[in-house]
Amino acid sequence: MNQLKLSILDLLKEDARLSATTIATMLGAAEEDVTSAIAEMEQDHVIVKYATVVNWSKVSDDTVTALIEVECTPERGRGFESIAERIYLYPEVKSVYLMSGAYDLCVEIEGKNLKEVASFVSNKLSTIDSVISTKTFFILKKYKQDGIVFEEFDDDHRLIVSP
């Protein structure tokens, strides 16, 4: 991948709303080159989606997010691929990662409440033949996501103490 494409990706990662004209100006490149590079990366699925990072705690606290550690037995010939595929096809699953360490997969899911998440784990996830065990962790508060800090800290209003 050439330097122009890498630079475009860096800019779009920071702000997906940037126009090709703005990107071209920022990089000192021709707008046609930027437009064709973006189109090529979209076609090659390098750019998969343009997304917005939302601080949902400012909008509503109605959903519950959980991270689930999944220990499983890999399948002959496919390893963890078919297990991960079975898991990521569920609509409540937001992300699935192959991990190194004490467990094999990390699954991020979203539900309306704790009961819905528990039902997913007990009725869908743990019933998959290859799954040996699961550990569920509920996210209580997000401080930072995708490089964006959600907390707004006030300045320190304490009085200065001097000798």
C-alpha positions in Angstrom: 0.0 0.0 0.0 1.4 3.3 -1.0 2.0 6.4 1.3 -0.9 8.3 -0.2 -3.4 5.6 0.7 -1.9 5.3 4.2 -2.2 9.0 4.8 -5.8 9.0 3.5 -6.6 6.2 5.9 -5.1 8.1 8.8 -7.1 11.2 8.0 -10.4 9.3 7.5 -9.9 7.5 10.8 -9.8 10.8 12.6 -12.7 12.3 10.7 -14.7 10.2 8.2 -16.6 13.3 7.1 -13.5 14.8 5.3 -14.2 15.4 1.6 -11.7 14.3 -1.1 -11.0 18.0 -1.7 -10.1 18.7 1.9 -7.9 15.5 2.0 -6.2 16.5 -1.2 -5.4 19.9 0.2 -4.2 18.5 3.5 -1.9 16.1 1.7 -0.8 18.3 -1.2 -2.1 15.7 -3.6 -4.4 15.9 -6.7 -8.1 15.5 -5.8 -8.5 12.9 -8.6 -5.8 10.8 -7.0 -7.4 11.0 -3.6 -10.9 10.2 -5.1 -9.6 7.2 -7.0 -7.5 5.9 -4.0 -10.6 6.0 -1.8 -12.7 4.3 -4.4 -10.1 1.6 -4.8 -9.8 1.0 -1.0 -13.6 0.8 -0.7 -13.7 -1.8 -3.6 -10.9 -3.8 -2.0 -12.6 -3.7 1.4 -9.7 -1.8 3.0 -12.3 0.8 3.9 -15.2 -1.2 5.2 -17.5 1.4 6.8 -17.6 5.1 7.8 -18.7 5.2 11.4 -19.5 7.7 14.1 -18.2 7.3 17.7 -21.2 8.0 20.0 -21.0 8.6 23.7 -24.2 6.6 24.4 -24.2 7.5 28.1 -25.1 11.1 27.1 -28.0 9.8 25.0 -29.4 6.9 27.0 -28.3 4.2 29.5 -30.8 1.6 28.2 -28.4 -0.9 26.8 -25.9 -3.2 28.5 -22.5 -4.1 26.9 -20.6 -7.2 27.9 -17.3 -8.7 27.0 -17.2 -12.5 27.1 -14.1 -14.6 27.2 -14.7 -17.8 25.4 -12.6 -20.9 25.7 -13.2 -23.3 22.9 -11.8 -26.3 21.0 -10.6 -25.5 17.5 -12.1 -27.5 14.7 -10.0 -29.7 12.5 -9.0 -28.0 9.2 -10.7 -24.6 10.1 -9.3 -23.8 13.6 -11.3 -21.1 15.2 -12.8 -19.7 12.0 -16.1 -21.6 11.9 -16.7 -21.0 15.7 -16.1 -17.3 15.3 -18.4 -17.3 12.3 -21.2 -19.0 14.2 -20.8 -16.4 17.0 -20.5 -13.2 14.9 -23.7 -14.1 12.9 -25.8 -13.4 16.0 -27.2 -9.8 15.7 -26.4 -9.0 19.4 -22.7 -9.6 18.7 -20.8 -6.4 18.1 -17.2 -7.8 17.8 -15.3 -11.0 17.9 -11.6 -11.3 18.4 -9.2 -14.2 18.3 -7.0 -13.8 21.4 -3.8 -15.2 22.8 -3.6 -16.1 26.5 -6.0 -17.9 28.8 -9.0 -17.8 26.5 -9.5 -18.1 22.7 -12.1 -15.6 21.7 -13.3 -12.3 23.1 -16.9 -11.5 22.2 -18.5 -8.1 22.7 -22.3 -8.1 22.8 -25.0 -5.6 23.5 -28.4 -6.3 25.1 -31.4 -4.4 26.5 -30.6 -5.6 30.0 -28.6 -8.0 32.1 -31.2 -10.7 31.7 -31.0 -10.5 27.9 -27.2 -10.8 27.9 -27.4 -13.7 30.4 -29.9 -15.4 28.1 -27.6 -15.0 25.1 -24.7 -16.6 27.0 -26.6 -19.5 28.4 -28.9 -20.3 25.5 -26.8 -19.4 22.4 -23.1 -19.1 23.2 -22.5 -21.9 25.7 -24.6 -24.4 23.6 -22.1 -24.3 20.7 -20.4 -27.7 20.7 -16.8 -26.4 20.6 -17.3 -23.9 23.5 -15.7 -25.2 26.7 -16.3 -22.2 29.0 -17.3 -18.6 29.1 -16.6 -15.7 31.5 -18.8 -12.6 31.2 -17.7 -9.1 32.1 -20.2 -6.2 32.1 -19.0 -2.8 31.0 -20.1 -0.3 33.6 -18.7 2.9 32.1 -16.7 3.8 29.0 -13.9 6.3 29.5 -12.2 6.1 26.1 -13.1 4.4 22.9 -11.3 4.4 19.5 -8.9 7.1 20.9 -11.8 9.4 22.0 -11.9 10.3 25.7 -15.5 10.6 26.8 -14.9 12.3 30.2 -15.0 16.0 30.5 -12.8 17.0 33.4 -13.2 20.3 35.1 -10.1 22.4 35.9 -8.7 22.0 39.4 -10.6 24.5 41.5 -8.6 23.8 44.7 -6.9 26.8 46.4 -3.2 27.1 46.1 -1.4 26.4 49.3 1.8 28.3 49.8 4.2 28.5 52.8 
